[in-house]
């Protein structure tokens, strides 16, 4: 197994495939994180994997789609017991008010409508799981803004298009 660890604790970018990047961003210091929130969880594969690898953490799986959450419940029960809590939520809107410090992981919808139309190999995916708005950056930008403004969110790991990186993180310089 090859592990490509992030080297910079403040902000790091890794190209995952042509034009798609993974970004890690620390929003505020903390040593008390006990919760991971998988936003736009889809089938729950990230949430379930974290639950299996880190049973000491609370794992929340958030998605706006009730259909997606039904799949997460099935996957979680089958693979991770009841260690993943599913919540219907538009990004962070449905987080419990009593949540402690948390880190977000997310593979949000980040394709434009035009990109979705031009890629026949993804047409089987639910449209809501792909559509990131007019240019594709709407949902990643909105999620980053909500994360940055949430007082208990201490960090974010998110997949997005390399072309959206500046849009998503340009406003972050004043927040840190």
Secondary structure, DSSP 8 states (H G I E B T S, - for coil): --------SSEEEEEEETTEEEEEEE-S--S---EEEEET-TT-HHHHHHHHH-TTSEEEEEES-HHHHHHHHHHHHHHHTT-EEEEE-STTTT--TT--SEEEEE----B-HHHHHH-GGGTTS-GGGTB-SSSS-HHHHHHHHHHHH-TTEEEEEEEEEGGGHHHHHGGGGGT-
